[in-house]
Amino acid sequence: MSEFLRATTLLFMLLNPFLLVVYLIDVFDKLPTATFRKVVLRAGLISFSVFSVAAILGDVLFTDVLQAEFASFQVFGGIVFLLIGVRFVFEGNSAIEGLRGESQHMAGAIAMPIMIGPGTIGASILVGKRLNHLEAILSILLAVLASVAIMIALKHLHDYVKVRNEALVQRYIDIAGRVTALVVGTFAIEMIMRGVATWTTIFK
């Protein structure tokens, strides 16, 4: 497997559109397909821009521009995802709805923190290290486009199935969301611990 394909696959797996749709189920229900498509495309554009900047600037983004350690970003990002996971476990899909604004502001809310997080930012920096700038940007573009395309396709599938068996779809989404939240919470703790471990190493 080429380095380009490895880098693209890594970012795509961290974006994980199949997991994203669980968190966007309230958006699935609220928005018609055309509006949902526009919102997700805007979120994808925002994410692509942020990932590209991270890939080009690399570690300089944190050490020189932000003058902060990446470990701090890991800890804060882990806390954000931990809060989302805890709320989702106890409140279900309504928890995510409360974390976003109205539909006209939803693109930014989907991009951050759902698509843009410590994992995807870190992967973007890694892509920038592995590939030259042009290849890195193309790799990020392919990963984001693939994720957006799958989410739009799943929206069509959701609308088709929901008409025929709405109760079953809602039950499945609620169970899948709560189970996924356990995984997200576990990953959040892992990010926090890695950030703390890095800080401990730096200041030894």
C-alpha positions, -999 to 999 in steps of 0.1 A, spaced: 0 0 0 14 34 -10 21 61 16 -6 83 0 -33 56 4 -22 49 39 -25 85 49 -59 89 32 -72 57 49 -59 69 83 -78 102 82 -109 86 67 -110 60 95 -107 87 122 -135 107 105 -156 75 105 -188 87 87 -206 56 100 -201 68 136 -208 104 127 -243 96 115 -252 83 149 -245 117 163 -263 134 135 -295 114 137 -315 144 150 -303 163 120 -314 134 98 -349 137 112 -352 175 111 -337 185 77 -348 175 42 -322 158 21 -313 190 0 -307 211 32 -288 183 49 -266 179 18 -257 217 19 -250 216 57 -227 186 55 -209 200 25 -202 232 44 -190 212 74 -168 192 51 -153 224 36 -146 239 71 -130 206 81 -109 204 49 -96 239 55 -86 232 91 -70 199 82 -50 214 53 -37 242 75 -27 216 102 -10 194 75 10 223 60 20 240 93 25 207 113 39 210 148 47 246 141 9 253 145 12 245 182 48 253 191 52 287 173 17 299 163 -4 289 193 27 286 216 12 256 233 19 219 235 -1 194 214 -6 176 247 -28 204 259 -50 200 228 -53 163 235 -64 169 271 -90 195 262 -103 175 232 -106 145 254 -126 164 280 -150 177 252 -155 142 239 -159 128 274 -187 153 281 -204 144 249 -201 107 256 -215 110 292 -244 131 281 -252 106 253 -252 76 276 -277 92 300 -298 113 276 -296 96 242 -298 114 210 -313 146 226 -279 152 242 -262 160 209 -291 182 198 -285 204 228 -248 209 219 -257 225 185 -274 257 175 -301 263 149 -298 248 114 -283 279 99 -253 275 123 -252 237 122 -224 234 96 -199 248 121 -213 228 149 -209 196 129 -174 205 119 -163 212 154 -162 191 175 -177 162 156 -154 162 125 -126 183 138 -110 169 169 -76 159 184 -76 126 165 -82 141 131 -60 172 137 -32 149 148 -37 127 117 -36 158 95 -3 168 109 10 132 104 -2 133 67 17 166 62 48 149 75 45 118 53 36 136 21 45 168 2 21 197 5 2 190 -27 -2 153 -20 -12 160 16 -40 184 6 -52 159 -21 -52 131 5 -72 152 30 -96 162 2 -103 126 -7 -108 115 29 -132 144 36 -151 140 3 -155 102 9 -169 109 44 -193 135 32 -205 113 4 -212 84 27 -231 106 52 -253 119 23 -259 84 11 -268 72 46 -293 101 49 -310 89 17 -310 53 32 -324 66 65 -353 84 48 -361 54 27 -361 29 57 -378 53 81 -410 56 60 -414 18 62 -404 11 98 -399 43 119 -402 27 153 -375 1 146 -351 27 131 -355 50 162 -350 21 186 -318 9 167 -304 44 166 -309 50 203 -293 17 213 -264 22 188 -259 57 200 -256 48 237 -232 19 229 -211 42 207 -210 67 235 -193 42 257 -166 37 230 -162 75 226 -160 80 263 -132 53 265 -113 70 237 -117 104 254 -101 90 286 -73 76 265 -67 110 248 -66 127 282 -42 102 296 -19 104 266 -19 142 269 -11 140 306 16 114 300 32 137 274 31 166 298 48 145 324 76 135 300 81 171 289 85 185 324 105 156 339 
